[in-house]
Amino acid sequence: MKVFHYLRKLLVFVVVIILAMFIYDGYHSYQGSDRESNAHTTVEKRIEESEDTLSRTDRIIRLFTFKEKVEIALNQRIKKDHWVKGDVIPEYTKNALIAIEDKRYYNHGAIDVLGIIRAFYTNTIAGETVEGGSTITQQLVKNLFLSSKRIMSRKVEEAILASEMEHYYSKEEILTMYLNTVYYGHNYYGIYEASHGYFGTSPSRLTLAQSALLAALPNAPSYLDPYTNYKGAKARQKLVLEQMVDQGMITQAEADYAYQQELGLVEE
């Protein structure tokens, strides 16, 4: 009965997400004709434009509006001088995050239906929540725009915003935004503050060991605080390294060395 209950919840969730995607696509298809028939300004009413020109203008307006909202949210989340460009962040820092949070990141869209099903199966077998089904893009829009309430309407909004994000930004841009805004505990937001705060170093100089530890923290930043729960943080770090090995990102020898390596935590 318990498995059936979870299965029913999963089915409802997947159906709602798929419906949200259809709503998103329909919204964007409708938006152009809606704006044309309900012009917002007298200038639009006077100007004779071709359908193609209006369509291009509409896309530009929508692009600017969404990106402006993202920019505002980013500025509210972190300081401008704490922004780290994607090409400065080490590849193993990015890979560590992908390995533990969204292993199929480059192979799916905004929503990973297979990931949701996999998480459901894993959690059902374990009898507890050990794996999430949200993609990195979903986590980013949740961090930037949404509350943490676990309600269906928020999940639908999250799916729509995630699709919008992937419509306008590349995977690399989204990953960079995530790394610059995710919460690492100790009031550290983003890779810049976490690198300097925990290790006294810049993001570009992070070691594999340090990168794996940082990737471990967003899952439960308070509980996995390396100062108060070093054992728990190291256990999660080991899991990150194991996932990186399983996905061919590093060798077993590199993982073993990184796990044994001193983290160089800054003294509180």
Backbone torsions as a table, in degrees:
resi	resn	phi	psi	omega
1	MET	NA	-38.7	-179.3
2	LYS	-64.7	-41.4	178.6
3	VAL	-64.4	-42.0	178.3
4	PHE	-60.7	-40.7	179.1
5	HIS	-61.2	-46.1	178.5
6	TYR	-64.9	-39.5	-179.3
7	LEU	-63.5	-41.2	178.2
8	ARG	-64.0	-41.9	178.4
9	LYS	-63.6	-40.7	179.3
10	LEU	-63.7	-44.8	-179.1
11	LEU	-61.1	-45.2	178.8
12	VAL	-60.9	-44.0	-178.0
13	PHE	-63.0	-47.0	-178.7
14	VAL	-62.7	-42.6	179.0
15	VAL	-61.6	-43.7	179.7
16	VAL	-62.7	-42.1	179.6
17	ILE	-64.1	-43.5	178.8
18	ILE	-62.8	-41.9	176.2
19	LEU	-61.3	-38.7	178.6
20	ALA	-61.7	-38.7	179.3
21	MET	-66.0	-39.7	177.1
22	PHE	-65.0	-40.6	177.7
23	ILE	-61.5	-42.3	179.2
24	TYR	-60.1	-49.3	-179.4
25	ASP	-63.6	-41.7	179.3
26	GLY	-65.8	-37.2	178.8
27	TYR	-60.3	-45.1	-178.6
28	HIS	-71.5	-31.1	177.6
29	SER	-70.9	-37.0	-177.1
30	TYR	-78.3	-30.4	-169.6
31	GLN	-59.0	-39.1	-178.0
32	GLY	-64.0	-49.1	-179.0
33	SER	-67.8	-33.4	179.8
34	ASP	-65.6	-41.8	-179.5
35	ARG	-69.8	-30.5	-178.9
36	GLU	-71.3	-40.5	-177.3
37	SER	-81.7	-21.5	179.4
38	ASN	-123.7	65.3	-175.8
39	ALA	-58.9	136.7	-174.8
40	HIS	-83.7	-18.1	-178.0
41	THR	-135.1	157.8	177.9
42	THR	-67.5	-26.3	178.4
43	VAL	-62.3	-44.4	-179.9
44	GLU	-61.9	-33.7	-178.7
45	LYS	-69.9	-31.4	-174.7
46	ARG	-83.1	-31.4	-172.5
47	ILE	-80.9	127.8	176.5
48	GLU	-89.7	110.7	-178.8
49	GLU	-123.1	150.2	175.7
50	SER	-74.6	161.9	-179.5
51	GLU	-62.3	-38.6	-179.5
52	ASP	-66.2	-42.7	-179.5
53	THR	-64.4	-43.1	179.3
54	LEU	-62.7	-39.8	179.5
55	SER	-62.8	-43.3	179.1
56	ARG	-64.6	-43.1	179.6
57	THR	-62.0	-43.0	179.8
58	ASP	-60.3	-42.4	179.9
59	ARG	-64.5	-39.4	179.9
60	ILE	-64.6	-42.4	179.5
61	ILE	-62.1	-45.8	-179.5
62	ARG	-65.5	-39.5	179.2
63	LEU	-61.5	-48.8	-178.9
64	PHE	-62.4	-43.5	-177.1
65	THR	-62.5	-47.4	-178.8
66	PHE	-67.6	-44.4	-179.2
67	LYS	-65.6	-32.5	176.5
68	GLU	-64.7	-41.5	178.2
69	LYS	-63.6	-40.7	178.6
70	VAL	-63.4	-43.8	-179.5
71	GLU	-61.4	-42.9	178.3
72	ILE	-62.2	-44.6	-179.5
73	ALA	-63.9	-39.8	178.7
74	LEU	-64.5	-42.9	-179.5
75	ASN	-66.0	-30.6	177.3
76	GLN	-75.2	-26.1	-174.8
77	ARG	-83.5	-43.0	-176.2
78	ILE	-137.9	161.8	176.1
79	LYS	-76.7	144.9	-177.0
80	LYS	-59.9	-38.1	-178.1
81	ASP	-78.0	1.4	176.0
82	HIS	-102.1	2.1	179.1
83	TRP	-73.1	131.7	179.7
84	VAL	-113.7	124.2	179.7
85	LYS	-67.0	149.3	-176.7
86	GLY	-59.2	-36.4	-177.3
87	ASP	-76.2	-5.6	177.5
88	VAL	-92.9	-24.6	-178.7
89	ILE	-77.5	126.7	-179.3
90	PRO	-57.0	147.1	-179.7
91	GLU	-60.9	-38.6	-179.1
92	TYR	-71.3	-19.4	173.7
93	THR	-70.5	-43.2	176.9
94	LYS	-66.2	-45.5	-177.6
95	ASN	-64.2	-35.8	178.8
96	ALA	-61.1	-42.6	178.9
97	LEU	-65.0	-47.8	-179.2
98	ILE	-60.8	-42.6	-176.8
99	ALA	-58.8	-39.4	-174.2
100	ILE	-95.8	-26.3	-174.6
101	GLU	-103.4	-31.5	-171.8
102	ASP	-163.3	73.5	-171.0
103	LYS	-62.1	-22.6	179.1
104	ARG	-102.2	24.2	-172.4
105	TYR	-49.8	-45.8	-176.3
106	TYR	-83.6	-1.4	-174.8
107	ASN	-115.5	5.6	178.0
108	HIS	-136.4	171.7	177.9
109	GLY	-86.0	-148.0	-178.4
110	ALA	-65.4	-32.5	-179.6
111	ILE	-116.2	136.2	178.6
112	ASP	-111.2	91.6	-178.1
113	VAL	-61.6	-40.4	178.0
114	LEU	-62.3	-37.2	178.1
115	GLY	-65.3	-37.7	178.0
116	ILE	-64.0	-44.2	179.7
117	ILE	-65.8	-42.0	179.3
118	ARG	-62.3	-43.7	-180.0
119	ALA	-63.5	-40.6	177.7
120	PHE	-59.7	-46.8	-179.1
121	TYR	-62.7	-47.5	-178.7
122	THR	-61.2	-44.9	-177.9
123	ASN	-69.0	-34.7	178.3
124	THR	-66.5	-44.3	179.1
125	ILE	-64.1	-41.1	-177.6
126	ALA	-76.6	-22.7	-178.4
127	GLY	78.4	11.5	178.3
128	GLU	-157.7	170.0	179.8
129	THR	-83.0	106.1	179.6
130	VAL	-115.5	-11.3	-179.2
131	GLU	-146.0	136.4	178.4
132	GLY	-96.0	162.2	-179.9
133	GLY	-108.3	-0.1	-178.4
134	SER	-77.4	139.2	176.4
135	THR	-79.7	168.0	176.6
136	ILE	-59.6	-38.7	179.4
137	THR	-64.4	-42.2	176.5
138	GLN	-62.1	-42.8	179.1
139	GLN	-63.2	-37.9	-179.8
140	LEU	-64.0	-49.6	-178.2
141	VAL	-66.5	-32.0	175.9
142	LYS	-64.0	-44.0	179.8
143	ASN	-65.3	-35.7	-175.1
144	LEU	-85.0	-37.0	-167.7
145	PHE	-122.8	-22.9	-166.8
146	LEU	-117.4	163.8	175.2
147	SER	-81.8	173.5	-178.7
148	SER	-93.8	8.3	-179.0
149	LYS	-65.6	134.3	-179.4
150	ARG	-91.9	74.1	177.6
151	ILE	-122.9	152.8	-173.5
152	MET	-61.5	-40.1	-178.8
153	SER	-61.3	-35.6	178.2
154	ARG	-69.8	-36.6	178.4
155	LYS	-66.0	-36.4	177.2
156	VAL	-66.4	-46.0	178.2
157	GLU	-61.5	-39.2	177.9
158	GLU	-60.9	-42.6	179.7
159	ALA	-64.4	-41.6	179.8
160	ILE	-66.4	-45.9	179.5
161	LEU	-65.3	-36.6	178.0
162	ALA	-64.2	-40.0	177.3
163	SER	-65.2	-39.8	176.7
164	GLU	-62.1	-43.2	-179.7
165	MET	-60.7	-46.2	-178.4
166	GLU	-73.7	-17.7	176.3
167	HIS	-72.3	-34.3	-173.7
168	TYR	-107.0	-16.4	-177.3
169	TYR	-125.8	150.6	177.0
170	SER	-78.1	166.4	177.4
171	LYS	-59.7	-40.3	-179.4
172	GLU	-65.8	-40.4	178.8
173	GLU	-64.9	-41.2	179.2
174	ILE	-65.4	-43.1	179.0
175	LEU	-62.3	-40.9	178.5
176	THR	-64.0	-42.8	178.0
177	MET	-62.5	-41.7	179.5
178	TYR	-61.0	-49.8	-178.1
179	LEU	-63.1	-27.3	-179.4
180	ASN	-86.4	-9.2	-175.2
181	THR	-125.5	-16.2	-175.3
182	VAL	-65.9	149.0	-177.9
183	TYR	-88.8	126.5	-177.5
184	TYR	-107.8	9.0	-177.1
185	GLY	89.6	170.4	178.8
186	HIS	55.4	27.5	-177.9
187	ASN	63.4	25.9	177.2
188	TYR	-98.1	115.3	175.8
189	TYR	-107.8	120.8	177.4
190	GLY	90.4	160.4	-174.8
191	ILE	-64.9	-29.7	179.9
192	TYR	-65.3	-53.3	-177.6
193	GLU	-66.0	-38.6	-179.4
194	ALA	-66.9	-41.5	-179.7
195	SER	-63.7	-48.0	-179.6
196	HIS	-71.9	-39.1	-176.6
197	GLY	-69.7	-45.1	-177.7
198	TYR	-84.3	-38.3	-170.8
199	PHE	-120.0	-5.7	-179.7
200	GLY	64.2	33.8	-178.8
201	THR	-140.4	165.8	178.7
202	SER	-83.1	156.7	-179.7
203	PRO	-56.1	-35.1	-177.6
204	SER	-66.5	-17.7	-177.1
205	ARG	-106.0	10.2	178.9
206	LEU	-64.3	139.6	175.3
207	THR	-86.1	170.1	175.9
208	LEU	-61.4	-41.5	179.6
209	ALA	-60.4	-45.8	179.8
210	GLN	-67.1	-39.6	179.1
211	SER	-62.5	-41.6	179.7
212	ALA	-65.8	-37.7	178.5
213	LEU	-66.5	-44.4	179.8
214	LEU	-62.5	-39.6	178.5
215	ALA	-64.2	-25.3	-179.1
216	ALA	-75.1	-26.7	-168.6
217	LEU	-73.5	-40.7	-175.7
218	PRO	-56.6	-24.7	179.3
219	ASN	-59.8	-39.3	179.5
220	ALA	-160.4	73.9	-172.1
221	PRO	-58.4	-34.1	179.7
222	SER	-76.2	-47.1	-178.3
223	TYR	-66.5	-37.8	-176.2
224	LEU	-92.0	16.3	177.5
225	ASP	-52.7	116.7	-176.4
226	PRO	-65.2	-16.5	178.7
227	TYR	-82.3	-32.1	-177.3
228	THR	-108.1	-18.4	179.7
229	ASN	-140.9	63.2	-176.8
230	TYR	-60.1	-40.8	-178.9
231	LYS	-62.3	-44.1	178.9
232	GLY	-65.8	-40.6	179.2
233	ALA	-64.3	-41.1	179.0
234	LYS	-66.9	-37.1	178.6
235	ALA	-63.6	-41.7	178.4
236	ARG	-69.6	-38.1	176.3
237	GLN	-58.8	-43.0	179.1
238	LYS	-61.8	-39.9	178.2
239	LEU	-62.7	-41.6	177.5
240	VAL	-59.6	-47.6	-179.9
241	LEU	-62.1	-40.3	178.4
242	GLU	-63.4	-40.5	178.2
243	GLN	-65.5	-37.2	178.0
244	MET	-65.0	-38.6	176.9
245	VAL	-65.7	-47.1	-178.9
246	ASP	-58.8	-32.2	-177.3
247	GLN	-95.8	9.0	174.8
248	GLY	73.1	20.1	-179.2
249	MET	-82.7	-32.1	177.8
250	ILE	-142.5	167.3	177.1
251	THR	-89.0	165.8	177.3
252	GLN	-63.2	-36.9	179.3
253	ALA	-63.7	-40.8	178.5
254	GLU	-65.8	-39.3	178.9
255	ALA	-65.3	-44.3	179.9
256	ASP	-62.5	-42.6	179.9
257	TYR	-64.9	-44.1	-178.8
258	ALA	-63.3	-38.8	-179.0
259	TYR	-65.7	-35.4	-179.5
260	GLN	-81.7	-17.1	-175.1
261	GLN	-70.6	143.1	176.2
262	GLU	-65.4	137.9	-178.3
263	LEU	-79.8	-27.7	-178.7
264	GLY	71.5	39.7	179.0
265	LEU	-62.5	136.5	176.4
266	VAL	-69.2	136.5	178.5
267	GLU	-68.3	137.0	179.7
268	GLU	-72.3	NA	NA
